[in-house]
Amino acid sequence: MAIIECRDVSKSFGEKLALDRISLDVPEGRIFGLLGPNGAGKTTLIRIINRITIPDSGEVLFNGRPITQRDVERIGYMPEERGLYRKMKVGEQAIYLARLKGMSASEARNGLKEWFLRFGIQDWWDKKVEELSKGMAQKIQFITTVVHKPSLMILDEPFSGFDPVNAEIIRREILRLKEEGATIILSTHNMESVEELCDNIALINKSRLVVSGGVEQIRREYGNNNVELVYTDADGCHTEVLPRETDGTSTLQNFLSKGVTVNSYRELMPRMNDIFIKLVTEKQ
């Protein structure tokens, strides 16, 4: 079942066409990668889903019906443009943002304290936002995005500004939230994160949908149908790339008959980064 369905969504700003009849489904309980180069239309689509912007035509469905402002309260949105009030105390600001999502003061405080403890930043509760590093401010924004336990979370470039250690912490939390039943739309340029985290993706380029589907399905579709065979013989270890046959058994038997030891035999599939570059440059 799709939690979000975009049906022929189009949007222009003056003479600039931002989205051209975009149709895609975001499956419930999955991590959905929304990909595309800068200016492709990703942020416009995200803002339409959040009802910040209204489409010129088309519609967005939430659980099978037109999305309403009440539905938006069940969405956690972390925009790429971060915005915290620098003069407020961290805890005070976090409670304020949580209450905007419908939490009571006590619910917000308890939920936030739990998240601060999980991230090991409980000592920052009474410090001012202007004292935070960029990475620390990112953590606060992530926490305020997810603390009200939304059924849908939209994270726009969530790893921006994080060092590898803290990026890994956020990755683990995203996977944990998925295991707990959340649906996550992940807008990112980090193709490594796409391969590690995403179940499905949609690639938008120049306002149009280029490709959508399961990550493994797309990697297989754009592969060259080759396999990698690693084997050991009297001269040592070797690697060969061979055309994939319908039944790889004959290839393996052929090598085994030569008295070699087959160490591994695997299908070669392109990286998402290579597919991204290929599709974007082809369209240009």
ZIUR-V537587 format. One record per backbone hydrogen bond with DSSP energy under -0.5 kcal/mol. NH is the residue of the N-H (numbers start at 0). CO is the residue of the C=O. E is the energy in kcal/mol with one decimal. If there is no record, write none. Layout:
BEGIN
NH;CO;E, NH;CO;E
END
This chain:
BEGIN
2;25;-2.3, 3;25;-1.3, 4;60;-2.1, 5;23;-3.1, 6;4;-0.5, 6;58;-2.9, 7;5;-0.6, 8;21;-2.7, 9;56;-2.1, 10;18;-1.9, 12;15;-2.8, 13;11;-0.5, 15;12;-2.0, 16;14;-0.6, 17;10;-2.3, 17;15;-0.8, 18;10;-2.0, 19;206;-3.2, 20;18;-0.6, 21;8;-2.8, 23;5;-1.3, 25;3;-3.0, 26;24;-0.7, 27;0;-3.3, 29;26;-1.2, 31;29;-0.6, 31;183;-3.5, 32;30;-0.6, 32;199;-3.1, 33;31;-0.5, 33;185;-2.4, 34;32;-0.7, 34;201;-3.0, 39;36;-1.7, 44;40;-2.1, 45;41;-2.4, 46;42;-2.5, 47;43;-1.8, 48;44;-2.4, 49;45;-1.9, 50;47;-1.4, 51;46;-2.7, 52;46;-1.5, 55;9;-2.1, 56;9;-1.4, 58;6;-1.7, 60;4;-3.0, 61;64;-3.6, 62;2;-2.3, 62;60;-0.5, 64;61;-1.0, 66;59;-2.3, 71;67;-1.4, 72;68;-0.9, 72;69;-0.6, 73;70;-2.0, 74;71;-1.8, 75;151;-2.7, 76;74;-0.6, 77;75;-0.5, 77;153;-2.9, 78;76;-0.6, 81;79;-1.0, 85;83;-0.8, 87;84;-1.4, 89;126;-3.1, 90;124;-3.1, 92;88;-2.7, 93;89;-2.6, 94;90;-2.4, 95;91;-2.0, 96;92;-2.5, 97;93;-2.2, 98;94;-2.3, 99;95;-1.3, 100;96;-0.6, 100;97;-1.0, 101;98;-1.8, 102;97;-1.5, 107;103;-2.8, 108;104;-2.4, 109;105;-2.5, 110;106;-2.6, 111;107;-2.7, 112;108;-2.5, 113;109;-1.8, 114;110;-1.8, 115;111;-3.1, 116;112;-2.2, 117;113;-2.1, 118;114;-2.2, 119;116;-0.9, 120;115;-2.8, 123;120;-2.1, 124;121;-1.2, 126;123;-1.3, 128;87;-2.5, 129;85;-2.1, 130;127;-1.8, 131;128;-2.1, 136;132;-2.5, 137;133;-1.9, 138;134;-1.8, 139;135;-2.0, 140;136;-2.2, 141;137;-2.4, 142;138;-2.6, 143;139;-2.5, 144;140;-1.2, 145;141;-1.4, 146;142;-1.9, 148;145;-2.0, 150;73;-1.0, 151;73;-1.6, 152;182;-2.7, 153;75;-3.6, 154;152;-0.6, 154;184;-2.9, 155;77;-2.6, 155;153;-0.6, 156;154;-0.7, 156;186;-4.0, 159;156;-1.3, 161;158;-1.8, 166;162;-2.7, 167;163;-1.8, 168;164;-1.5, 169;165;-2.1, 170;166;-2.2, 171;167;-2.4, 172;168;-2.0, 173;169;-2.4, 174;170;-2.2, 175;171;-2.2, 176;172;-2.6, 177;173;-2.0, 178;174;-2.2, 179;175;-1.5, 180;177;-2.1, 181;176;-2.3, 182;150;-2.2, 183;29;-2.4, 184;152;-3.2, 185;31;-3.2, 185;183;-0.6, 186;154;-2.6, 186;184;-0.6, 187;33;-0.8, 187;185;-0.7, 190;188;-1.2, 193;189;-1.5, 194;190;-2.1, 195;191;-2.0, 196;192;-2.5, 197;192;-0.5, 197;193;-2.0, 198;30;-2.7, 199;30;-1.7, 200;212;-2.7, 201;32;-2.4, 202;210;-3.0, 203;34;-2.8, 203;201;-0.6, 204;207;-2.6, 206;39;-1.9, 207;204;-1.8, 209;202;-3.3, 209;207;-0.5, 210;202;-1.1, 212;200;-2.1, 214;198;-2.2, 217;213;-2.5, 218;214;-2.5, 219;215;-2.3, 220;216;-2.2, 221;217;-2.0, 222;219;-1.1, 226;241;-3.0, 227;265;-3.1, 228;226;-0.5, 228;239;-3.2, 229;227;-0.5, 229;263;-2.6, 230;228;-0.5, 230;237;-2.2, 231;260;-2.8, 232;235;-2.7, 235;232;-1.8, 237;230;-3.3, 239;228;-2.7, 241;226;-2.6, 241;239;-0.5, 243;224;-3.2, 247;245;-0.5, 249;246;-0.8, 251;247;-2.1, 252;248;-2.8, 253;249;-2.1, 254;250;-1.8, 255;251;-2.7, 256;252;-2.2, 257;254;-1.1, 258;255;-1.9, 259;254;-1.2, 260;231;-2.9, 261;259;-0.6, 262;229;-2.7, 262;260;-0.6, 263;229;-1.8, 265;227;-2.1, 267;225;-2.6, 268;266;-0.6, 269;218;-0.7, 274;270;-1.9, 275;271;-2.8, 276;272;-2.3, 277;273;-2.4, 278;274;-2.8, 279;275;-2.4, 280;276;-2.6, 281;277;-2.1, 282;278;-1.7, 283;279;-1.2
END
